[in-house]
Amino acid sequence: MRDANAGAGAGRRPLLIALPPSEGKAPGGHGPPLDLASLSGADVLTRPRTRVLRSLVKVAAGARGPKTTARARAVLGLSEGLAGELATDAALLESPTMPAAERYTGVLYDHLSLGTLDAAARARAAASVVIVSALWGAVRPDDPIPAYRLSAGVTLPGVGKLGAFWKAPLARALPTDALVVDCRSAAYAGMWIPPAAPAGSSVVVAVRVFVVAADGTRSVVSHNAKATRGDVARALLQRMGGGAADASTPVEVAAVVTAAGLRCELVEPARPGAPWCLDVLLDPA
């Protein structure tokens, strides 16, 4: 995964757009069963992926009656209405796959709409988008994965809390020289914290979304935040022209997003190494 945006212009940081997974997944698939060696970052991530995968399948497959099902739901944080997801997780090794870009659904991915991008923007997505995941650690849009259900807040037997488990593997697998536009939710942001640049300057632009009332009061609305982060990611992929390196500084990222028609403010880091913040401002619905 470290070779994202290989060939970016000298002196310019490659761009990495970090996304969360979606809770819901598209069912089915048209690809063969899971092959961990085919996923990006396999050299670093196959071993931890195998460990998480085996534990998840074991927990889900152990749900064979009311008591064991209740126990499995408790481990995975599933409501009674989501008990059917246990069968999905139990069948992970035999289920068909589809590209992550098609598997992940929901508001953010609806607005990002990777499948409707032109060929050049899809190529930029393949190089610049990384989806941080509780099961896979991180995947790229073209990685073939089965349907599953697992969130970052889960503590798996023999693995521990997933948010903490993935920190070391992802630090080895993900780029250290990129400007990261971070569209992740808090649970997934904690799984990988990009390192500060050698000079201590931030290499992260955290995308925050606020609804601005008539009196200027700002509030966060989660549904709008997901949709708007999808819009930001799409704008970057569509408008970077010759390549991802066209937006290699926070100021350039803000300029691209503004040109896409979104009202935003760029906030400098509060302290050395802290992220820049791209605050996208929305009118009340």
Backbone as JSON, one array per atom type, in Angstrom:
{
  "sequence": "MRDANAGAGAGRRPLLIALPPSEGKAPGGHGPPLDLASLSGADVLTRPRTRVLRSLVKVAAGARGPKTTARARAVLGLSEGLAGELATDAALLESPTMPAAERYTGVLYDHLSLGTLDAAARARAAASVVIVSALWGAVRPDDPIPAYRLSAGVTLPGVGKLGAFWKAPLARALPTDALVVDCRSAAYAGMWIPPAAPAGSSVVVAVRVFVVAADGTRSVVSHNAKATRGDVARALLQRMGGGAADASTPVEVAAVVTAAGLRCELVEPARPGAPWCLDVLLDPA",
  "N": [[0.81, -1.21, 0.0], [2.12, 1.15, 0.29], [2.96, 2.32, -2.06], [1.21, 4.13, -3.16], [0.13, 6.52, -5.54], [2.55, 6.55, -6.93], [5.19, 8.12, -8.62], [4.49, 10.76, -8.37], [4.95, 14.28, -8.68], [8.23, 15.68, -8.11], [9.03, 16.81, -4.84], [6.42, 17.23, -4.11], [3.68, 16.2, -2.17], [2.07, 13.02, -2.38], [-1.47, 12.36, -2.58], [-3.74, 11.01, -0.25], [-6.86, 9.68, 0.29], [-8.69, 9.0, 3.0], [-11.15, 6.8, 3.98], [-14.04, 5.72, 5.89], [-15.42, 2.38, 6.4], [-18.66, 1.11, 5.38], [-21.52, 0.51, 7.46], [-23.61, -1.13, 6.47], [-23.57, -3.56, 3.84], [-23.35, -4.35, 0.35], [-25.09, -7.22, -0.77], [-24.21, -10.63, -1.75], [-22.29, -11.27, -4.74], [-19.93, -11.43, -7.45], [-17.5, -12.5, -7.78], [-14.77, -14.86, -7.13], [-14.34, -16.89, -4.09], [-12.88, -15.45, -1.08], [-9.5, -14.44, -1.29], [-6.86, -13.83, 0.48], [-4.3, -13.16, -0.28], [-4.64, -11.72, -2.56], [-5.39, -9.19, -1.9], [-4.68, -5.7, -1.47], [-1.67, -4.58, 0.09], [-0.91, -7.03, 1.08], [1.53, -8.17, 1.87], [2.15, -7.11, 4.35], [-0.26, -7.13, 5.76], [-1.6, -9.59, 5.63], [-1.18, -11.53, 7.68], [-2.25, -10.29, 10.17], [-4.87, -9.88, 9.17], [-5.72, -12.54, 8.76], [-5.77, -13.47, 11.38], [-7.82, -11.89, 12.58], [-9.95, -12.59, 10.91], [-10.26, -15.39, 11.33], [-10.99, -15.44, 14.04], [-13.4, -14.0, 13.97], [-15.03, -15.6, 12.28], [-15.14, -17.91, 13.82], [-16.5, -17.03, 16.13], [-18.99, -16.27, 14.99], [-19.82, -18.67, 13.74], [-20.26, -20.21, 15.92], [-22.76, -19.69, 16.82], [-25.33, -21.43, 17.48], [-27.7, -21.87, 18.7], [-30.25, -20.43, 20.89], [-28.86, -19.43, 23.24], [-26.1, -19.46, 22.52], [-26.24, -17.88, 20.28], [-27.08, -15.43, 21.33], [-24.82, -14.9, 22.84], [-22.87, -14.62, 20.85], [-23.9, -12.43, 19.48], [-23.6, -10.5, 21.45], [-20.8, -10.32, 21.67], [-20.16, -9.27, 19.14], [-21.59, -6.97, 19.1], [-24.19, -6.79, 18.05], [-27.58, -6.06, 17.43], [-30.73, -7.7, 18.25], [-32.25, -7.7, 15.95], [-30.3, -7.78, 14.01], [-29.28, -10.28, 13.99], [-29.17, -12.04, 11.87], [-26.87, -11.35, 10.54], [-24.88, -12.88, 11.58], [-24.78, -15.31, 10.22], [-23.81, -14.42, 7.8], [-21.2, -13.63, 8.51], [-20.22, -16.09, 9.41], [-19.94, -17.46, 7.05], [-17.86, -16.36, 5.68], [-15.47, -17.33, 4.44], [-16.3, -18.82, 2.3], [-17.96, -17.27, 0.78], [-19.04, -15.35, -2.13], [-17.16, -12.73, -3.77], [-16.82, -9.14, -4.27], [-15.64, -6.05, -5.72], [-14.37, -3.71, -3.32], [-15.29, -1.12, -3.73], [-17.81, -1.54, -4.74], [-18.94, -3.12, -2.78], [-19.2, -1.64, -0.38], [-21.73, 0.41, 0.91], [-24.3, 2.89, 1.51], [-24.73, 6.28, 2.83], [-22.38, 7.94, 2.54], [-20.97, 6.55, 0.52], [-22.87, 6.53, -1.48], [-22.88, 9.21, -2.22], [-20.22, 9.57, -2.95], [-20.05, 7.74, -5.08], [-18.42, 5.95, -6.75], [-18.59, 4.29, -9.0], [-19.67, 5.84, -11.01], [-17.78, 7.63, -11.81], [-15.51, 9.06, -14.24], [-13.08, 7.4, -16.4], [-10.48, 8.35, -15.83], [-10.77, 9.52, -13.3], [-11.54, 7.27, -11.85], [-9.19, 5.82, -11.97], [-7.58, 7.49, -10.44], [-8.89, 7.15, -8.02], [-8.34, 4.47, -7.46], [-5.64, 4.65, -6.89], [-5.52, 6.53, -4.86], [-7.48, 6.31, -2.85], [-8.18, 4.91, 0.29], [-9.72, 2.53, 2.32], [-10.42, 2.24, 5.58], [-10.72, -0.48, 7.71], [-12.36, -2.63, 10.07], [-12.13, -5.38, 9.75], [-10.35, -5.91, 7.6], [-8.25, -4.21, 8.0], [-7.12, -2.26, 6.09], [-8.31, -1.49, 2.86], [-8.24, -1.21, -0.74], [-10.2, 0.42, -3.36], [-10.53, -1.46, -5.48], [-10.12, -3.94, -4.36], [-11.14, -7.31, -3.93], [-13.72, -8.35, -1.89], [-15.71, -10.24, 0.48], [-19.17, -10.04, 1.66], [-19.72, -8.81, 4.97], [-19.94, -8.3, 8.55], [-18.69, -6.22, 10.89], [-17.47, -4.12, 13.36], [-15.36, -1.33, 14.37], [-15.32, -0.99, 17.1], [-15.49, -3.45, 18.31], [-14.44, -6.13, 20.45], [-12.57, -8.86, 19.89], [-12.3, -12.36, 20.65], [-9.11, -13.59, 21.46], [-7.93, -11.68, 19.91], [-8.49, -9.05, 20.71], [-9.35, -5.57, 21.31], [-10.37, -4.13, 18.37], [-9.83, -1.58, 17.35], [-7.44, -0.88, 18.59], [-5.84, -3.05, 17.93], [-5.22, -2.84, 15.18], [-3.49, -0.69, 14.89], [-0.6, -0.88, 14.85], [-0.04, -2.68, 12.59], [-1.21, -1.13, 10.48], [0.29, 1.17, 10.58], [2.63, 0.25, 9.49], [1.83, -0.5, 6.97], [0.52, 1.56, 5.52], [0.96, 4.6, 3.56], [3.66, 6.85, 4.37], [4.33, 9.28, 3.46], [2.32, 10.82, 2.45], [-0.17, 13.37, 1.86], [-2.92, 13.37, 3.82], [-6.31, 13.28, 3.36], [-8.73, 13.18, 5.53], [-11.56, 11.45, 5.89], [-12.77, 9.85, 7.71], [-14.83, 8.42, 10.34], [-14.79, 8.84, 13.95], [-14.21, 6.37, 15.29], [-12.84, 4.85, 13.39], [-10.82, 6.55, 12.65], [-9.13, 6.4, 14.81], [-7.8, 4.01, 14.41], [-5.68, 4.3, 12.69], [-3.21, 6.62, 12.76], [-1.82, 9.04, 10.94], [1.69, 9.64, 10.54], [3.51, 12.51, 11.76], [5.01, 15.02, 9.69], [8.6, 15.25, 8.98], [9.44, 17.82, 9.79], [7.63, 18.4, 11.69], [5.27, 19.46, 10.86], [1.78, 19.25, 10.05], [0.33, 16.49, 8.26], [-2.2, 15.92, 7.69], [-5.53, 16.49, 6.71], [-8.37, 16.98, 8.25], [-11.71, 16.34, 7.6], [-14.39, 18.18, 8.51], [-17.85, 18.7, 9.22], [-20.35, 21.1, 9.33], [-23.55, 22.36, 10.15], [-24.87, 25.49, 9.6], [-26.65, 27.77, 11.36], [-29.08, 30.47, 11.07], [-28.3, 32.43, 12.88], [-25.62, 32.06, 12.96], [-24.72, 30.02, 14.53], [-23.09, 26.89, 14.85], [-23.56, 23.43, 14.2], [-23.17, 19.87, 14.44], [-24.28, 17.38, 12.26], [-24.83, 14.05, 11.85], [-25.76, 12.55, 9.6], [-25.69, 14.39, 7.45], [-22.98, 14.88, 7.56], [-21.78, 12.48, 6.69], [-22.72, 12.35, 4.03], [-21.62, 14.71, 2.99], [-18.87, 14.32, 3.29], [-18.56, 12.29, 1.44], [-19.11, 13.83, -0.85], [-16.92, 15.59, -0.8], [-14.74, 13.83, -1.18], [-15.37, 12.86, -3.75], [-15.23, 15.24, -5.23], [-12.49, 15.82, -5.07], [-11.4, 13.63, -6.47], [-12.52, 13.98, -8.99], [-11.65, 16.49, -9.88], [-8.92, 16.8, -9.9], [-7.45, 16.84, -12.14], [-4.54, 16.33, -13.86], [-3.49, 14.45, -12.05], [-3.21, 12.87, -8.76], [-1.36, 14.33, -7.32], [-1.93, 16.95, -7.82], [-3.27, 18.14, -5.77], [-1.66, 18.64, -3.22], [-1.2, 19.97, -0.89], [-2.7, 21.37, 2.09], [-3.95, 23.83, 1.47], [-4.32, 23.65, -1.3], [-6.06, 21.47, -1.41], [-8.33, 22.58, -0.15], [-8.91, 24.53, -2.06], [-9.64, 22.99, -4.3], [-11.95, 21.71, -3.33], [-13.57, 23.91, -2.81], [-13.87, 24.9, -5.42], [-15.53, 22.98, -6.39], [-17.95, 23.76, -5.53], [-18.61, 23.67, -2.85], [-19.0, 25.2, 0.32], [-16.45, 26.18, 2.34], [-14.04, 26.31, 5.05], [-10.63, 26.61, 5.82], [-8.81, 25.52, 8.5], [-6.02, 26.21, 10.43], [-3.55, 24.05, 12.0], [-3.91, 23.46, 15.52], [-1.75, 23.02, 17.09], [1.72, 21.98, 16.8], [1.95, 19.23, 14.57], [-0.71, 18.55, 14.86], [-3.83, 18.02, 13.1], [-4.72, 19.82, 10.08], [-7.88, 21.39, 9.55], [-10.6, 20.97, 7.46], [-13.35, 22.67, 7.25], [-16.53, 22.16, 6.31], [-19.32, 23.96, 5.41], [-22.73, 23.96, 5.83], [-26.05, 24.91, 4.84], [-29.06, 25.11, 6.85], [-31.38, 22.37, 6.6]],
  "CA": [[0.0, 0.0, 0.0], [2.95, 2.34, 0.39], [3.32, 2.87, -3.36], [0.13, 4.96, -3.69], [0.52, 7.71, -6.28], [3.94, 6.49, -7.36], [5.46, 8.98, -9.75], [4.07, 12.13, -8.14], [6.01, 15.24, -8.96], [9.24, 15.85, -7.08], [8.76, 17.86, -3.88], [4.99, 17.33, -3.83], [3.16, 15.02, -1.47], [0.91, 12.34, -2.96], [-2.7, 12.53, -1.81], [-4.43, 9.81, 0.19], [-8.19, 9.96, 0.82], [-9.01, 7.93, 3.95], [-12.59, 6.66, 4.17], [-14.51, 4.62, 6.75], [-16.29, 1.43, 5.71], [-20.07, 1.33, 5.69], [-22.11, -0.54, 8.29], [-24.27, -2.04, 5.55], [-22.78, -4.0, 2.67], [-24.11, -4.96, -0.73], [-25.04, -8.68, -0.62], [-23.83, -11.42, -2.91], [-21.01, -11.01, -5.38], [-19.7, -12.11, -8.73], [-16.12, -12.96, -7.81], [-14.48, -16.1, -6.39], [-14.2, -16.69, -2.64], [-11.8, -14.6, -0.59], [-8.09, -14.8, -1.38], [-6.18, -12.76, 1.19], [-3.08, -12.77, -1.0], [-4.99, -10.82, -3.66], [-5.73, -7.87, -1.39], [-3.57, -4.77, -1.38], [-0.98, -4.62, 1.37], [-0.88, -8.42, 1.57], [2.81, -8.51, 2.48], [2.14, -6.68, 5.75], [-1.56, -7.26, 6.42], [-2.22, -10.92, 5.57], [-1.17, -12.2, 8.99], [-3.3, -9.79, 11.06], [-6.19, -10.16, 8.59], [-6.04, -13.94, 9.03], [-6.08, -13.59, 12.8], [-9.14, -11.32, 12.81], [-10.91, -13.37, 10.15], [-10.5, -16.67, 12.0], [-11.73, -15.2, 15.27], [-14.76, -13.59, 13.62], [-15.75, -16.76, 11.77], [-15.36, -18.82, 14.94], [-17.57, -16.46, 16.96], [-20.26, -16.31, 14.25], [-20.21, -20.05, 13.49], [-20.65, -20.82, 17.19], [-24.16, -19.33, 17.14], [-26.11, -22.6, 17.04], [-28.94, -21.93, 19.47], [-30.56, -19.13, 21.5], [-27.83, -18.94, 24.16], [-24.86, -19.16, 21.81], [-26.51, -16.76, 19.38], [-27.06, -14.23, 22.17], [-23.43, -14.66, 23.21], [-22.18, -14.12, 19.66], [-24.37, -11.06, 19.23], [-22.99, -9.62, 22.46], [-19.4, -10.09, 21.29], [-20.07, -8.47, 17.92], [-22.36, -5.74, 19.24], [-25.33, -6.83, 17.13], [-28.92, -6.1, 18.01], [-31.48, -8.91, 17.9], [-32.66, -7.57, 14.56], [-29.16, -8.02, 13.12], [-28.77, -11.63, 14.24], [-28.91, -12.68, 10.59], [-25.51, -11.04, 10.09], [-23.98, -13.94, 12.06], [-24.63, -16.27, 9.13], [-22.93, -13.78, 6.82], [-19.82, -13.72, 9.01], [-19.8, -17.49, 9.49], [-19.68, -17.96, 5.69], [-16.9, -15.45, 5.03], [-14.43, -17.99, 3.64], [-16.89, -19.44, 1.12], [-18.86, -16.33, 0.1], [-18.49, -14.66, -3.3], [-16.58, -11.41, -3.51], [-16.96, -8.07, -5.25], [-14.72, -4.98, -5.35], [-14.78, -2.92, -2.16], [-16.03, 0.03, -4.22], [-19.2, -1.97, -4.91], [-19.43, -3.76, -1.55], [-19.58, -0.65, 0.62], [-22.91, 1.17, 0.52], [-24.61, 3.9, 2.51], [-24.8, 7.68, 2.41], [-21.1, 8.43, 2.05], [-20.62, 5.89, -0.75], [-23.83, 7.0, -2.48], [-22.44, 10.53, -2.69], [-18.95, 9.37, -3.64], [-20.49, 7.11, -6.33], [-17.21, 5.62, -7.51], [-18.91, 3.65, -10.27], [-20.07, 6.81, -12.02], [-16.65, 8.48, -12.18], [-14.91, 8.73, -15.53], [-11.96, 6.46, -16.29], [-9.33, 8.99, -15.19], [-11.06, 9.67, -11.88], [-11.5, 5.93, -11.24], [-7.78, 5.48, -11.8], [-7.1, 8.24, -9.28], [-9.46, 6.52, -6.84], [-7.59, 3.23, -7.2], [-4.34, 5.01, -6.35], [-5.56, 7.53, -3.79], [-8.49, 6.02, -1.82], [-7.98, 3.76, 1.17], [-10.87, 2.34, 3.21], [-9.95, 1.64, 6.83], [-11.73, -1.49, 8.03], [-12.12, -3.45, 11.25], [-11.79, -6.75, 9.36], [-9.23, -5.99, 6.66], [-7.23, -3.2, 8.29], [-7.34, -1.25, 5.05], [-8.42, -2.02, 1.5], [-8.38, -0.26, -1.84], [-11.5, 0.24, -4.01], [-10.61, -2.63, -6.37], [-9.89, -5.19, -3.64], [-12.34, -8.16, -3.89], [-14.02, -8.78, -0.53], [-17.07, -10.76, 0.69], [-20.01, -9.32, 2.61], [-19.39, -9.12, 6.36], [-20.38, -7.31, 9.53], [-17.74, -6.1, 11.99], [-17.18, -2.71, 13.59], [-14.07, -1.05, 15.01], [-15.44, -1.02, 18.55], [-15.62, -4.83, 18.79], [-13.3, -6.84, 21.04], [-12.67, -10.26, 19.46], [-11.5, -13.32, 21.41], [-7.8, -13.89, 20.9], [-7.44, -10.54, 19.13], [-8.59, -7.84, 21.51], [-10.12, -4.48, 20.74], [-9.88, -4.0, 17.0], [-9.28, -0.26, 17.14], [-6.04, -0.9, 19.04], [-5.12, -4.14, 17.26], [-4.78, -2.49, 13.84], [-2.62, 0.48, 14.84], [0.76, -1.21, 14.43], [0.0, -3.13, 11.2], [-1.51, -0.06, 9.52], [1.44, 2.09, 10.56], [3.63, -0.32, 8.58], [1.29, -0.75, 5.63], [0.03, 2.74, 4.82], [2.02, 5.56, 3.19], [4.14, 7.79, 5.39], [4.72, 10.53, 2.81], [1.16, 11.38, 1.77], [-1.1, 14.29, 2.49], [-4.11, 12.56, 4.07], [-7.6, 13.93, 3.54], [-9.32, 12.19, 6.42], [-13.03, 11.48, 5.9], [-13.21, 8.76, 8.58], [-15.46, 8.68, 11.62], [-13.83, 8.78, 15.04], [-13.8, 5.0, 15.61], [-11.87, 4.38, 12.4], [-9.66, 7.46, 12.68], [-8.22, 5.94, 15.84], [-7.08, 2.81, 14.0], [-4.44, 4.69, 12.0], [-2.9, 8.04, 12.9], [-0.68, 9.29, 10.07], [2.81, 10.26, 11.26], [3.81, 13.91, 11.43], [6.14, 15.23, 8.78], [9.85, 15.41, 9.73], [9.55, 19.15, 10.38], [6.59, 18.55, 12.69], [4.06, 20.01, 10.27], [0.74, 18.23, 9.88], [0.11, 15.95, 6.92], [-3.58, 15.46, 7.7], [-6.63, 17.45, 6.64], [-9.57, 16.33, 8.75], [-12.91, 16.95, 7.05], [-15.46, 18.35, 9.48], [-19.05, 19.22, 8.55], [-21.21, 21.84, 10.24], [-24.74, 23.06, 9.68], [-24.79, 26.84, 10.13], [-27.97, 28.38, 11.53], [-29.17, 31.88, 10.66], [-27.56, 33.27, 13.83], [-24.21, 31.72, 12.89], [-24.41, 28.86, 15.38], [-22.73, 25.7, 14.1], [-23.84, 22.15, 14.83], [-22.8, 18.7, 13.65], [-25.36, 16.43, 11.99], [-24.07, 12.91, 11.33], [-26.19, 12.15, 8.25], [-25.12, 15.37, 6.53], [-21.53, 14.74, 7.57], [-21.4, 11.37, 5.82], [-22.98, 12.73, 2.65], [-20.7, 15.76, 2.57], [-17.54, 13.72, 3.12], [-18.58, 11.65, 0.13], [-19.0, 14.89, -1.85], [-15.53, 16.09, -0.78], [-13.88, 12.83, -1.83], [-15.67, 12.85, -5.17], [-14.69, 16.47, -5.82], [-11.04, 15.68, -5.21], [-11.1, 12.67, -7.52], [-12.97, 14.5, -10.28], [-11.11, 17.79, -10.27], [-7.48, 16.91, -9.73], [-6.82, 16.99, -13.45], [-3.49, 15.42, -14.3], [-3.09, 13.41, -11.11], [-3.5, 13.14, -7.37], [-0.43, 15.3, -6.78], [-2.43, 18.3, -8.05], [-3.72, 18.65, -4.48], [-0.68, 18.05, -2.31], [-1.12, 20.79, 0.31], [-4.04, 21.68, 2.59], [-4.52, 24.97, 0.74], [-4.76, 23.14, -2.61], [-7.24, 20.65, -1.16], [-9.44, 23.5, 0.08], [-9.23, 25.2, -3.33], [-10.36, 22.03, -5.14], [-13.28, 21.5, -2.76], [-14.33, 25.15, -3.04], [-14.19, 24.96, -6.84], [-16.63, 22.05, -6.63], [-19.18, 24.39, -5.11], [-18.85, 23.51, -1.42], [-18.53, 26.33, 1.13], [-15.58, 25.6, 3.35], [-13.0, 27.1, 5.69], [-9.45, 25.83, 6.18], [-8.36, 25.92, 9.83], [-4.65, 25.76, 10.67], [-3.4, 23.18, 13.18], [-3.88, 24.14, 16.81], [-0.43, 22.79, 17.67], [2.55, 21.22, 15.85], [1.58, 17.84, 14.39], [-2.16, 18.39, 14.84], [-4.31, 18.12, 11.72], [-5.5, 20.91, 9.55], [-9.29, 21.02, 9.46], [-11.4, 21.53, 6.38], [-14.71, 22.77, 7.77], [-17.52, 22.36, 5.25], [-20.44, 24.65, 6.04], [-24.0, 23.68, 5.15], [-27.24, 25.63, 5.28], [-30.05, 24.19, 7.44], [-32.27, 21.7, 5.63]],
  "C": [[0.85, 1.26, 0.0], [3.26, 2.99, -0.95], [2.19, 3.71, -3.97], [0.68, 6.2, -4.35], [2.0, 7.71, -6.65], [4.11, 7.38, -8.58], [4.95, 10.39, -9.58], [5.25, 13.05, -8.31], [6.96, 15.42, -7.8], [8.85, 17.01, -6.17], [7.29, 18.02, -3.53], [4.51, 16.04, -3.18], [2.07, 14.35, -2.3], [-0.28, 12.5, -2.03], [-3.29, 11.17, -1.48], [-5.77, 10.23, 0.8], [-8.6, 8.78, 1.69], [-10.5, 7.93, 4.24], [-12.89, 5.61, 5.23], [-15.21, 3.58, 5.89], [-17.73, 1.82, 5.96], [-20.56, 0.21, 6.6], [-22.8, -1.58, 7.42], [-23.37, -2.38, 4.37], [-23.73, -4.52, 1.6], [-24.0, -6.48, -0.6], [-24.5, -9.34, -1.88], [-22.45, -11.07, -3.44], [-20.86, -11.82, -6.64], [-18.27, -12.63, -8.86], [-15.92, -14.23, -7.02], [-14.36, -15.83, -4.9], [-12.91, -15.94, -2.29], [-10.42, -15.23, -0.76], [-7.31, -13.66, -0.76], [-4.93, -12.28, 0.45], [-3.37, -11.8, -2.13], [-5.28, -9.4, -3.2], [-4.49, -6.99, -1.3], [-2.97, -4.81, 0.03], [-0.8, -6.01, 1.93], [0.42, -8.76, 2.29], [2.85, -8.16, 3.96], [0.86, -7.12, 6.46], [-2.16, -8.66, 6.4], [-2.26, -11.59, 6.94], [-2.2, -11.62, 9.94], [-4.7, -9.97, 10.49], [-6.63, -11.58, 8.88], [-6.47, -14.13, 10.48], [-7.48, -13.06, 13.12], [-10.21, -12.16, 12.14], [-11.26, -14.68, 10.87], [-11.32, -16.48, 13.27], [-13.18, -14.84, 14.98], [-15.59, -14.79, 13.15], [-16.07, -17.73, 12.91], [-16.5, -18.32, 15.83], [-18.92, -16.63, 16.27], [-20.74, -17.74, 14.05], [-20.65, -20.76, 14.76], [-22.08, -20.52, 17.6], [-25.08, -20.43, 16.63], [-27.42, -22.77, 17.8], [-29.15, -20.59, 20.14], [-29.44, -18.58, 22.38], [-26.55, -18.58, 23.42], [-25.05, -18.02, 20.82], [-26.48, -15.44, 20.15], [-25.63, -13.87, 22.56], [-22.65, -14.07, 22.03], [-22.61, -12.7, 19.34], [-23.75, -10.09, 20.21], [-21.54, -9.31, 22.11], [-19.3, -9.11, 20.13], [-20.9, -7.18, 17.99], [-23.55, -5.66, 18.31], [-26.64, -6.85, 17.89], [-29.61, -7.4, 17.6], [-31.91, -8.88, 16.44], [-31.56, -7.82, 13.56], [-28.57, -9.41, 13.31], [-28.46, -12.37, 12.95], [-27.52, -12.41, 10.05], [-24.51, -12.1, 10.56], [-23.75, -14.98, 10.97], [-23.72, -15.72, 8.05], [-21.47, -13.91, 7.25], [-19.33, -15.16, 9.07], [-19.39, -18.03, 8.13], [-18.61, -17.16, 4.95], [-15.93, -16.15, 4.08], [-14.98, -18.62, 2.37], [-17.71, -18.46, 0.27], [-18.21, -15.72, -1.14], [-18.01, -13.25, -2.93], [-17.03, -10.42, -4.58], [-16.0, -6.96, -4.82], [-15.27, -4.16, -4.18], [-15.6, -1.71, -2.58], [-17.5, -0.29, -4.44], [-19.79, -2.53, -3.62], [-19.94, -2.72, -0.55], [-20.7, 0.23, 0.08], [-23.16, 2.26, 1.57], [-24.45, 5.31, 1.97], [-23.49, 8.18, 1.83], [-20.79, 7.85, 0.67], [-21.62, 6.23, -1.85], [-23.37, 8.33, -3.07], [-21.08, 10.44, -3.39], [-19.18, 8.74, -5.01], [-19.3, 6.8, -7.25], [-17.51, 5.05, -8.88], [-19.3, 4.61, -11.37], [-18.96, 7.78, -12.41], [-16.13, 8.11, -13.56], [-13.65, 7.9, -15.31], [-10.77, 7.07, -15.55], [-9.56, 9.14, -13.69], [-11.07, 8.32, -11.17], [-10.06, 5.48, -11.03], [-7.19, 6.22, -10.61], [-7.63, 7.62, -7.99], [-8.68, 5.26, -6.47], [-6.26, 3.53, -6.53], [-4.43, 5.8, -5.05], [-6.53, 7.22, -2.66], [-8.08, 4.8, -1.02], [-9.15, 3.72, 2.15], [-10.38, 1.59, 4.44], [-11.07, 0.77, 7.4], [-11.35, -2.3, 9.25], [-11.71, -4.87, 10.91], [-10.51, -6.82, 8.54], [-8.07, -5.07, 7.01], [-7.41, -2.03, 7.35], [-7.42, -1.96, 3.71], [-8.52, -0.88, 0.52], [-9.71, -0.54, -2.56], [-11.62, -1.02, -4.86], [-10.41, -3.96, -5.65], [-11.18, -6.01, -3.55], [-12.59, -8.7, -2.48], [-15.45, -9.32, -0.45], [-17.87, -9.82, 1.59], [-19.64, -9.74, 4.02], [-20.01, -8.06, 7.26], [-19.4, -7.32, 10.69], [-17.39, -4.63, 12.14], [-15.91, -2.53, 14.42], [-14.14, -1.14, 16.52], [-15.5, -2.41, 19.15], [-14.31, -5.32, 19.41], [-13.46, -8.32, 20.72], [-11.82, -11.17, 20.34], [-10.18, -13.62, 20.7], [-7.19, -12.76, 20.09], [-7.4, -9.28, 19.98], [-9.42, -6.79, 20.81], [-9.53, -4.11, 19.39], [-9.27, -2.63, 16.74], [-7.82, -0.17, 17.54], [-5.22, -1.92, 18.26], [-4.51, -3.68, 15.94], [-3.74, -1.36, 13.79], [-1.23, 0.15, 14.31], [0.82, -1.72, 12.99], [-0.25, -2.01, 10.2], [-0.39, 0.97, 9.47], [2.53, 1.59, 9.63], [3.14, -0.37, 7.15], [0.95, 0.5, 4.85], [1.13, 3.76, 4.57], [2.38, 6.49, 4.33], [4.43, 9.16, 4.79], [3.55, 11.25, 2.18], [0.52, 12.5, 2.58], [-2.42, 13.54, 2.61], [-5.32, 13.46, 4.23], [-8.47, 12.92, 4.27], [-10.83, 12.38, 6.51], [-13.59, 10.41, 6.83], [-13.99, 9.27, 9.79], [-14.45, 8.41, 12.73], [-13.32, 7.37, 15.32], [-12.73, 4.5, 14.66], [-10.65, 5.28, 12.31], [-8.65, 7.0, 13.72], [-7.41, 4.72, 15.46], [-5.75, 3.12, 13.31], [-4.28, 6.2, 12.12], [-1.67, 8.32, 12.05], [0.44, 9.99, 10.83], [2.99, 11.71, 10.84], [4.98, 13.97, 10.47], [7.41, 15.46, 9.59], [9.98, 16.76, 10.42], [8.48, 19.4, 11.44], [5.3, 19.11, 12.14], [3.05, 18.89, 10.03], [0.66, 17.77, 8.44], [-1.32, 15.44, 6.8], [-4.53, 16.65, 7.58], [-7.88, 16.7, 7.06], [-10.8, 17.07, 8.23], [-14.0, 16.97, 8.11], [-16.64, 19.03, 8.79], [-19.94, 19.87, 9.59], [-22.43, 22.38, 9.49], [-24.76, 24.42, 10.37], [-26.18, 27.46, 10.17], [-27.92, 29.86, 11.14], [-28.39, 32.8, 11.59], [-26.07, 32.95, 13.87], [-23.8, 30.54, 13.74], [-24.14, 27.63, 14.52], [-23.06, 24.43, 14.89], [-23.48, 21.03, 13.87], [-24.0, 17.79, 13.5], [-24.75, 15.25, 11.26], [-24.47, 12.53, 9.91], [-25.6, 13.09, 7.21], [-23.61, 15.23, 6.45], [-21.08, 13.63, 6.63], [-21.58, 11.74, 4.35], [-21.94, 13.73, 2.15], [-19.28, 15.23, 2.43], [-17.46, 12.94, 1.82], [-18.45, 12.67, -0.99], [-17.57, 15.42, -1.94], [-14.62, 15.11, -1.5], [-14.11, 12.8, -3.33], [-15.1, 14.09, -5.87], [-13.19, 16.37, -6.04], [-10.69, 14.74, -6.36], [-11.47, 13.2, -8.91], [-12.13, 15.66, -10.79], [-9.61, 17.91, -10.15], [-6.73, 16.9, -11.06], [-5.8, 15.94, -13.75], [-3.1, 14.35, -13.33], [-3.35, 13.82, -9.69], [-2.58, 14.19, -6.78], [-0.86, 16.73, -7.04], [-3.0, 18.92, -6.78], [-2.82, 18.05, -3.41], [-0.43, 18.91, -1.08], [-2.54, 21.05, 0.8], [-4.71, 22.82, 1.83], [-5.05, 24.52, -0.61], [-6.0, 22.27, -2.47], [-8.46, 21.54, -0.98], [-9.87, 24.18, -1.21], [-10.02, 24.27, -4.25], [-11.78, 21.85, -4.64], [-14.16, 22.74, -2.96], [-14.75, 25.26, -4.5], [-15.33, 24.02, -7.2], [-17.97, 22.59, -6.15], [-19.52, 24.22, -3.64], [-18.27, 24.7, -0.66], [-17.68, 25.78, 2.27], [-14.59, 26.63, 3.89], [-11.85, 26.17, 6.04], [-8.89, 26.38, 7.49], [-6.98, 25.35, 10.08], [-4.57, 24.9, 11.92], [-3.3, 23.99, 14.47], [-2.52, 24.02, 17.48], [0.38, 22.0, 16.67], [2.13, 19.75, 15.79], [0.09, 17.59, 14.41], [-2.66, 18.55, 13.41], [-4.8, 19.51, 11.37], [-6.96, 20.46, 9.57], [-9.93, 21.74, 8.3], [-12.84, 21.52, 6.85], [-15.64, 23.09, 6.61], [-18.81, 22.84, 5.9], [-21.7, 24.48, 5.21], [-25.1, 24.57, 5.7], [-28.2, 24.63, 5.93], [-30.95, 23.58, 6.38], [-33.62, 22.41, 5.55]]
}
